Amino acid sequence: MDGRRLGVEFICRLLQVAPSSYYAVKTRAPSARTLRDEELIPQLVELWEANYRVYGIRKLWKAASRAGITIGRDQTARLMRAAGIEGARRSKRVKTTRPDPSSARHPDLVKREFTATAPNRLWVTDLTFVPTWAGVAYVCFIVDAFSRMIVGWRCASHMRTEMVLDAIEMARWSRGAHHEDLRCHSDAGSQFTSIRYGERLAEIGASPSIGTVGDSYDCQSVST
């Protein structure tokens, strides 16, 4: 080919390797390790598939031990790489508080005093998320600070303002249509600074309240 000399003997001579060594490796029977790997890889893949393809090295190793498969942790890692499988990775944390810089913030009417002398004087609302096999589910809940009871909630596949309004509707259905001196405290998420949110609270006589910057754990302190 273009006058170049090709072949095993020529390559071995350039690499200073005896051709007999090459042919010995080529015709050698598979090693015990290779045979064992060929036996273990399908078993590990089957276990990985049976566990929804989420098991990483440690969990797959433990699952293999429970299944009576004698294998080491490092060996499990090596065979997983050989099989091209890996555990599920944690996704980037879902951010539920997304402030809208164009919306005016409501004043902080609570000042981190999460107590109430009677029901329906202070409600605290927040958004959270729950990872599921089908995706992320978002939950909005409203807690009465007096009894720490959830008076309204809504679960949805999105975190638009509508889910917050639905939670308020549930609270209004369970606690009454109108309340004097009711404050509804939240963080600075765009759902809680929207015009529709403020209007819906005004319909039940409630005043919106938003915590100060850096107090993102306010709502969690009531929900725990």
SESE-260692 format. One record per residue: x, y, z of N, C-alpha, C, O in turn. Coordinates in steps of 0.2 Angstrom, whole numbers, plus 5000, padded with zeros to 4 digits. Layout:
FILO    n.x    n.y    n.z   ca.x   ca.y   ca.z    c.x    c.y    c.z    o.x    o.y    o.z
FILO      X      Y      Z      X      Y      Z      X      Y      Z      X      Y      Z
...
END
This chain:
FILO    n.x    n.y    n.z   ca.x   ca.y   ca.z    c.x    c.y    c.z    o.x    o.y    o.z
FILO   5004   4994   5000   5000   5000   5000   5004   5006   5000   5008   5008   5005
FILO   5005   5010   4994   5009   5015   4993   5016   5014   4995   5020   5018   4997
FILO   5018   5007   4994   5025   5005   4994   5027   5004   5001   5033   5003   5003
FILO   5022   5005   5006   5024   5004   5013   5023   4996   5015   5019   4993   5012
FILO   5028   4994   5019   5028   4987   5021   5023   4986   5027   5025   4989   5033
FILO   5018   4982   5027   5013   4981   5033   5014   4974   5035   5015   4970   5031
FILO   5012   4973   5041   5011   4966   5043   5013   4966   5050   5016   4970   5053
FILO   5011   4960   5054   5013   4959   5061   5020   4959   5062   5023   4963   5067
FILO   5024   4956   5058   5031   4955   5059   5035   4962   5059   5039   4963   5063
FILO   5033   4966   5054   5036   4972   5053   5034   4977   5059   5039   4980   5061
FILO   5028   4977   5061   5026   4981   5067   5029   4979   5073   5032   4983   5077
FILO   5030   4972   5074   5033   4970   5080   5041   4972   5080   5044   4973   5085
FILO   5044   4972   5074   5051   4973   5073   5052   4981   5075   5057   4983   5078
FILO   5047   4985   5073   5047   4992   5075   5046   4993   5082   5050   4998   5085
FILO   5042   4989   5085   5041   4990   5092   5045   4986   5097   5045   4986   5103
FILO   5050   4983   5093   5055   4979   5097   5051   4973   5101   5053   4972   5107
FILO   5046   4970   5098   5043   4965   5102   5043   4959   5097   5042   4959   5091
FILO   5044   4953   5100   5045   4947   5097   5038   4945   5094   5033   4945   5098
FILO   5038   4943   5087   5032   4941   5084   5028   4935   5088   5022   4934   5088
FILO   5033   4931   5091   5030   4925   5095   5026   4927   5101   5021   4924   5103
FILO   5028   4933   5104   5024   4935   5110   5017   4937   5107   5012   4936   5111
FILO   5017   4941   5102   5010   4943   5099   5006   4937   5098   5000   4937   5100
FILO   5009   4932   5094   5004   4926   5093   5003   4922   5099   4997   4919   5099
FILO   5007   4922   5104   5005   4919   5110   5000   4922   5114   4995   4918   5116
FILO   4999   4928   5114   4994   4932   5117   4987   4931   5113   4982   4930   5116
FILO   4988   4931   5107   4982   4930   5102   4979   4923   5103   4973   4923   5102
FILO   4983   4918   5104   4980   4912   5104   4979   4909   5112   4977   4904   5113
FILO   4981   4913   5117   4980   4911   5123   4973   4911   5126   4969   4915   5123
FILO   4972   4906   5130   4965   4905   5132   4963   4911   5137   4967   4913   5140
FILO   4957   4912   5137   4955   4918   5142   4957   4916   5149   4956   4911   5151
FILO   4959   4922   5153   4961   4921   5160   4955   4919   5164   4949   4921   5162
FILO   4956   4917   5170   4951   4916   5175   4947   4922   5176   4941   4922   5177
FILO   4951   4928   5177   4948   4934   5178   4943   4936   5173   4937   4939   5174
FILO   4945   4935   5166   4941   4937   5161   4934   4933   5161   4929   4936   5159
FILO   4935   4927   5162   4929   4922   5162   4925   4924   5168   4918   4924   5167
FILO   4927   4926   5174   4923   4928   5179   4920   4935   5178   4914   4936   5179
FILO   4923   4939   5174   4920   4946   5172   4914   4944   5168   4909   4948   5168
FILO   4915   4940   5163   4910   4939   5158   4904   4935   5161   4898   4936   5159
FILO   4905   4932   5167   4899   4929   5171   4896   4934   5175   4890   4934   5176
FILO   4900   4939   5178   4897   4944   5183   4893   4950   5179   4888   4952   5182
FILO   4896   4952   5174   4893   4958   5171   4886   4957   5169   4882   4962   5171
FILO   4883   4952   5166   4876   4951   5165   4872   4951   5171   4866   4954   5171
FILO   4875   4948   5177   4871   4948   5183   4871   4955   5186   4865   4957   5188
FILO   4876   4959   5186   4876   4966   5188   4871   4970   5184   4867   4974   5187
FILO   4871   4969   5177   4867   4973   5173   4859   4971   5175   4855   4976   5175
FILO   4858   4965   5176   4851   4963   5178   4849   4966   5184   4843   4968   5185
FILO   4853   4966   5189   4852   4969   5196   4850   4977   5195   4846   4979   5198
FILO   4855   4980   5191   4854   4987   5190   4847   4988   5186   4844   4993   5188
FILO   4845   4984   5181   4839   4985   5178   4833   4984   5182   4828   4988   5182
FILO   4834   4979   5187   4828   4977   5191   4827   4983   5196   4822   4983   5199
FILO   4832   4987   5198   4832   4993   5202   4831   4999   5199   4834   5005   5201
FILO   4828   4999   5193   4826   5005   5190   4832   5009   5187   4831   5015   5186
FILO   4838   5006   5186   4844   5009   5184   4846   5015   5188   4849   5020   5185
FILO   4845   5015   5194   4847   5021   5198   4852   5019   5203   4855   5023   5206
FILO   4854   5013   5204   4859   5011   5209   4866   5012   5206   4868   5011   5201
FILO   4870   5016   5211   4877   5017   5209   4881   5011   5212   4879   5006   5213
FILO   4888   5012   5213   4892   5007   5214   4891   5004   5221   4890   4998   5222
FILO   4890   5008   5226   4889   5006   5233   4882   5002   5234   4882   4996   5236
FILO   4877   5004   5231   4871   5001   5232   4870   4994   5227   4867   4989   5229
FILO   4873   4995   5221   4873   4989   5217   4878   4983   5220   4876   4977   5220
FILO   4883   4985   5223   4888   4981   5227   4884   4977   5233   4884   4971   5233
FILO   4880   4981   5236   4876   4978   5242   4871   4974   5239   4869   4969   5242
FILO   4867   4976   5234   4862   4972   5231   4865   4965   5228   4862   4960   5229
FILO   4871   4965   5226   4874   4959   5223   4875   4955   5229   4875   4948   5228
FILO   4878   4957   5235   4879   4953   5240   4873   4950   5243   4873   4944   5245
FILO   4867   4954   5243   4861   4951   5246   4859   4946   5241   4855   4941   5243
FILO   4860   4946   5235   4858   4941   5230   4863   4935   5230   4862   4930   5226
FILO   4868   4935   5234   4872   4929   5235   4878   4929   5230   4881   4924   5228
FILO   4879   4935   5227   4885   4936   5222   4891   4938   5226   4891   4943   5229
FILO   4896   4934   5225   4903   4936   5229   4907   4941   5224   4909   4939   5219
FILO   4907   4947   5226   4910   4952   5222   4913   4958   5227   4909   4959   5232
FILO   4918   4961   5225   4921   4966   5229   4918   4973   5227   4915   4974   5221
FILO   4919   4978   5231   4916   4985   5229   4920   4988   5223   4917   4990   5218
FILO   4927   4987   5223   4931   4990   5218   4929   4986   5211   4929   4989   5206
FILO   4928   4979   5212   4927   4975   5206   4920   4977   5203   4919   4977   5197
FILO   4915   4979   5208   4909   4981   5205   4910   4988   5201   4906   4988   5196
FILO   4914   4992   5204   4915   4998   5200   4918   4997   5193   4916   5000   5188
FILO   4923   4993   5193   4926   4991   5187   4922   4988   5182   4922   4990   5176
FILO   4917   4983   5184   4913   4980   5179   4907   4985   5177   4905   4984   5172
FILO   4905   4989   5182   4900   4994   5179   4903   4998   5174   4899   5000   5169
FILO   4909   5000   5174   4912   5004   5169   4912   5000   5163   4911   5003   5157
FILO   4914   4994   5163   4915   4990   5157   4908   4989   5154   4908   4988   5148
FILO   4903   4988   5158   4896   4987   5155   4893   4994   5153   4888   4994   5150
FILO   4896   5000   5155   4893   5006   5153   4887   5008   5157   4883   5011   5154
FILO   4887   5006   5163   4881   5008   5167   4883   5012   5173   4889   5012   5175
FILO   4879   5016   5176   4880   5020   5181   4874   5022   5185   4869   5021   5183
FILO   4875   5024   5191   4869   5026   5196   4866   5033   5194   4869   5037   5190
FILO   4860   5034   5196   4857   5040   5194   4860   5046   5198   4863   5045   5204
FILO   4861   5052   5195   4864   5057   5198   4859   5062   5200   4854   5063   5197
FILO   4861   5065   5206   4856   5071   5208   4856   5076   5204   4861   5079   5202
FILO   4850   5078   5202   4850   5084   5197   4851   5091   5201   4851   5091   5207
FILO   4852   5096   5198   4853   5102   5201   4846   5104   5205   4841   5103   5203
FILO   4848   5107   5211   4842   5108   5215   4837   5113   5212   4838   5118   5209
FILO   4831   5111   5213   4825   5115   5210   4824   5121   5214   4824   5121   5221
FILO   4824   5127   5211   4823   5133   5214   4816   5135   5214   4813   5136   5209
FILO   4813   5136   5220   4806   5137   5220   4805   5145   5222   4799   5147   5220
FILO   4809   5148   5224   4809   5155   5225   4812   5159   5220   4818   5160   5219
FILO   4808   5162   5215   4811   5166   5210   4808   5173   5210   4802   5174   5208
FILO   4811   5177   5213   4809   5184   5214   4808   5188   5207   4811   5186   5202
FILO   4803   5192   5207   4801   5196   5201   4804   5203   5202   4800   5206   5206
FILO   4809   5205   5199   4812   5212   5201   4807   5218   5199   4808   5223   5201
FILO   4803   5216   5194   4798   5221   5192   4792   5222   5197   4788   5227   5196
FILO   4791   5218   5201   4785   5218   5206   4787   5221   5212   4793   5220   5215
FILO   4782   5225   5215   4784   5228   5222   4783   5223   5227   4779   5219   5227
FILO   4787   5224   5232   4787   5219   5238   4782   5222   5243   4781   5228   5244
FILO   4778   5217   5246   4774   5219   5251   4778   5220   5258   4783   5217   5258
FILO   4776   5224   5262   4780   5225   5268   4780   5219   5273   4775   5214   5272
FILO   4785   5218   5277   4785   5213   5282   4781   5215   5288   4783   5219   5292
FILO   4775   5211   5289   4771   5213   5294   4772   5208   5300   4768   5208   5305
FILO   4776   5203   5299   4777   5198   5304   4783   5199   5309   4783   5198   5315
FILO   4789   5202   5305   4795   5203   5309   4797   5196   5313   4800   5197   5318
FILO   4796   5191   5310   4798   5184   5312   4795   5182   5319   4798   5178   5323
FILO   4789   5185   5320   4786   5183   5326   4780   5179   5324   4774   5181   5323
FILO   4781   5172   5324   4777   5168   5321   4772   5165   5326   4772   5159   5327
FILO   4768   5169   5329   4764   5167   5334   4757   5171   5333   4757   5176   5330
FILO   4752   5168   5335   4745   5171   5334   4741   5170   5340   4741   5165   5343
FILO   4737   5175   5342   4733   5174   5348   4726   5170   5347   4722   5169   5352
FILO   4724   5169   5341   4718   5166   5339   4719   5163   5332   4723   5165   5328
FILO   4714   5159   5330   4715   5156   5323   4713   5162   5318   4710   5167   5319
FILO   4716   5161   5312   4715   5166   5306   4717   5173   5307   4714   5177   5305
FILO   4723   5173   5311   4726   5180   5312   4733   5180   5308   4735   5185   5306
FILO   4736   5174   5307   4742   5174   5304   4742   5167   5300   4743   5162   5303
FILO   4742   5168   5293   4744   5162   5289   4751   5163   5286   4753   5168   5284
FILO   4754   5157   5285   4761   5157   5282   4760   5152   5276   4758   5147   5277
FILO   4762   5155   5270   4762   5151   5264   4769   5150   5261   4773   5154   5262
FILO   4770   5144   5258   4777   5143   5255   4776   5138   5249   4770   5134   5249
FILO   4781   5137   5245   4781   5132   5240   4787   5127   5241   4792   5129   5244
FILO   4786   5121   5240   4791   5116   5240   4790   5111   5234   4785   5112   5230
FILO   4795   5107   5233   4794   5102   5228   4796   5095   5230   4799   5094   5235
FILO   4793   5090   5227   4794   5083   5229   4796   5079   5222   4792   5079   5218
FILO   4802   5076   5222   4804   5072   5216   4800   5066   5216   4799   5062   5221
FILO   4798   5064   5210   4794   5058   5209   4797   5055   5203   4801   5058   5199
FILO   4795   5048   5202   4797   5045   5196   4795   5048   5189   4798   5048   5184
FILO   4789   5052   5190   4786   5055   5184   4789   5062   5183   4787   5065   5178
FILO   4793   5065   5188   4795   5071   5187   4795   5075   5194   4793   5072   5199
FILO   4795   5081   5194   4795   5085   5200   4788   5088   5201   4784   5090   5197
FILO   4785   5086   5207   4778   5089   5209   4779   5095   5214   4783   5095   5219
FILO   4776   5100   5212   4776   5106   5216   4770   5107   5221   4765   5105   5219
FILO   4772   5109   5227   4766   5109   5232   4766   5116   5235   4772   5118   5238
FILO   4761   5119   5236   4760   5125   5239   4755   5124   5245   4750   5121   5245
FILO   4757   5126   5251   4753   5125   5257   4752   5131   5261   4757   5136   5261
FILO   4747   5132   5265   4745   5138   5269   4744   5135   5276   4740   5131   5277
FILO   4748   5138   5281   4748   5135   5288   4745   5141   5292   4747   5147   5292
FILO   4741   5139   5297   4738   5144   5302   4743   5144   5308   4744   5139   5311
FILO   4747   5149   5309   4752   5150   5314   4749   5148   5321   4753   5146   5326
FILO   4742   5149   5322   4740   5148   5329   4740   5140   5331   4742   5138   5336
FILO   4737   5136   5326   4737   5129   5327   4742   5125   5324   4742   5119   5325
FILO   4745   5128   5319   4750   5125   5315   4747   5120   5310   4750   5115   5308
FILO   4741   5121   5309   4737   5117   5304   4737   5119   5297   4737   5125   5296
FILO   4738   5114   5293   4737   5116   5286   4730   5118   5284   4726   5113   5284
FILO   4729   5124   5282   4722   5126   5280   4720   5126   5273   4715   5126   5271
FILO   4726   5126   5269   4725   5125   5262   4731   5123   5258   4737   5124   5261
FILO   4730   5119   5253   4736   5117   5249   4734   5115   5242   4728   5114   5240
FILO   4739   5115   5238   4738   5113   5231   4744   5110   5228   4750   5112   5229
FILO   4744   5104   5224   4749   5101   5221   4748   5101   5214   4743   5100   5211
FILO   4754   5103   5210   4753   5103   5203   4760   5102   5200   4765   5101   5203
FILO   4760   5101   5193   4766   5100   5190   4770   5106   5188   4775   5106   5184
FILO   4768   5112   5190   4771   5118   5189   4770   5122   5195   4767   5120   5200
FILO   4774   5128   5195   4773   5132   5201   4771   5140   5199   4774   5145   5201
FILO   4766   5140   5195   4763   5146   5193   4759   5149   5198   4757   5145   5203
FILO   4757   5155   5197   4753   5159   5202   4746   5155   5203   4743   5155   5209
FILO   4743   5152   5198   4737   5148   5199   4737   5143   5205   4732   5143   5208
FILO   4742   5140   5206   4742   5135   5211   4742   5138   5218   4739   5135   5223
FILO   4745   5144   5219   4744   5148   5225   4737   5150   5226   4735   5150   5232
FILO   4734   5152   5221   4727   5155   5221   4723   5149   5223   4718   5150   5227
FILO   4724   5143   5220   4720   5137   5222   4721   5135   5230   4716   5133   5233
FILO   4727   5136   5232   4728   5135   5239   4724   5140   5244   4721   5138   5249
FILO   4724   5146   5241   4720   5151   5245   4712   5149   5245   4709   5150   5250
FILO   4710   5147   5239   4703   5145   5239   4701   5139   5243   4696   5139   5246
FILO   4706   5135   5244   4705   5129   5249   4704   5132   5256   4700   5130   5260
FILO   4709   5136   5258   4709   5139   5264   4703   5143   5266   4700   5143   5271
FILO   4700   5147   5260   4694   5151   5261   4688   5146   5262   4683   5148   5266
FILO   4688   5140   5259   4683   5136   5259   4683   5132   5266   4677   5131   5269
FILO   4689   5131   5269   4689   5128   5276   4689   5132   5281   4686   5130   5287
FILO   4690   5139   5281   4691   5144   5286   4686   5149   5286   4685   5153   5290
FILO   4682   5150   5280   4677   5155   5280   4679   5160   5274   4685   5161   5272
FILO   4675   5164   5272   4676   5168   5266   4679   5175   5267   4682   5178   5263
FILO   4679   5177   5274   4682   5184   5275   4684   5184   5283   4681   5181   5287
FILO   4690   5187   5283   4693   5187   5290   4696   5194   5291   4700   5197   5287
FILO   4695   5197   5297   4698   5203   5299   4704   5202   5302   4706   5197   5305
FILO   4709   5207   5301   4716   5207   5304   4720   5200   5302   4724   5198   5307
FILO   4719   5198   5297   4722   5192   5294   4728   5194   5290   4728   5198   5285
FILO   4734   5192   5292   4740   5193   5288   4742   5186   5285   4742   5181   5288
FILO   4745   5186   5279   4747   5180   5275   4754   5181   5273   4756   5185   5269
FILO   4759   5178   5276   4766   5179   5276   4769   5174   5271   4767   5168   5271
FILO   4774   5176   5267   4777   5172   5262   4784   5175   5261   4786   5179   5264
FILO   4787   5171   5256   4794   5174   5254   4793   5178   5248   4787   5180   5246
FILO   4798   5180   5244   4798   5185   5239   4797   5182   5232   4799   5185   5227
FILO   4794   5176   5232   4793   5172   5225   4789   5176   5221   4784   5180   5224
FILO   4790   5176   5215   4785   5180   5210   4778   5178   5211   4774   5182   5209
FILO   4776   5172   5213   4769   5170   5214   4766   5174   5219   4760   5176   5219
FILO   4770   5176   5224   4767   5180   5230   4768   5187   5229   4765   5191   5234
FILO   4771   5190   5224   4771   5197   5223   4767   5199   5217   4767   5205   5215
FILO   4763   5194   5214   4759   5195   5208   4753   5199   5210   4751   5199   5216
FILO   4750   5203   5206   4744   5207   5207   4738   5202   5209   4734   5204   5213
FILO   4738   5197   5205   4732   5192   5207   4732   5189   5214   4727   5188   5217
FILO   4738   5188   5216   4739   5185   5223   4736   5191   5228   4733   5189   5233
FILO   4739   5197   5227   4737   5202   5232   4729   5203   5231   4726   5205   5236
FILO   4726   5203   5225   4719   5204   5224   4715   5198   5228   4710   5200   5231
FILO   4717   5192   5227   4714   5187   5230   4714   5187   5238   4709   5186   5241
FILO   4720   5189   5241   4720   5190   5248   4715   5196   5250   4712   5195   5255
FILO   4715   5201   5246   4711   5207   5248   4703   5205   5248   4699   5207   5252
FILO   4701   5200   5244   4695   5197   5244   4692   5194   5250   4687   5194   5252
FILO   4697   5191   5254   4696   5188   5260   4698   5193   5266   4697   5190   5272
FILO   4700   5199   5265   4701   5203   5270   4708   5203   5273   4710   5205   5278
FILO   4713   5199   5269   4719   5197   5272   4724   5202   5269   4724   5205   5263
FILO   4730   5204   5273   4735   5208   5271   4741   5204   5269   4743   5200   5273
FILO   4744   5205   5263   4750   5201   5261   4756   5204   5265   4757   5210   5266
FILO   4761   5199   5267   4767   5201   5271   4772   5197   5268   4771   5191   5266
FILO   4778   5200   5267   4784   5196   5264   4790   5197   5268   4791   5203   5271
FILO   4793   5192   5270   4799   5192   5274   4805   5196   5271   4805   5197   5265
FILO   4809   5198   5275   4815   5202   5273   4820   5197   5270   4820   5191   5271
FILO   4825   5200   5266   4830   5196   5262   4834   5193   5267   4836   5195   5272
FILO   4835   5186   5266   4840   5182   5270   4836   5178   5275   4839   5174   5279
FILO   4829   5179   5276   4825   5175   5280   4821   5170   5277   4815   5169   5278
FILO   4824   5166   5272   4821   5161   5268   4819   5156   5272   4814   5152   5270
FILO   4821   5155   5278   4819   5149   5282   4813   5151   5287   4811   5147   5291
FILO   4810   5157   5286   4804   5159   5290   4799   5154   5289   4796   5151   5294
FILO   4797   5152   5283   4791   5148   5282   4792   5141   5284   4788   5138   5287
FILO   4799   5139   5284   4800   5132   5286   4800   5132   5294   4798   5126   5296
FILO   4801   5137   5297   4800   5137   5304   4793   5136   5307   4792   5133   5312
FILO   4789   5137   5303   4782   5136   5304   4779   5129   5302   4775   5126   5306
FILO   4782   5127   5297   4780   5120   5294   4783   5114   5298   4780   5109   5297
FILO   4788   5115   5301   4791   5110   5305   4788   5108   5311   4790   5103   5315
END
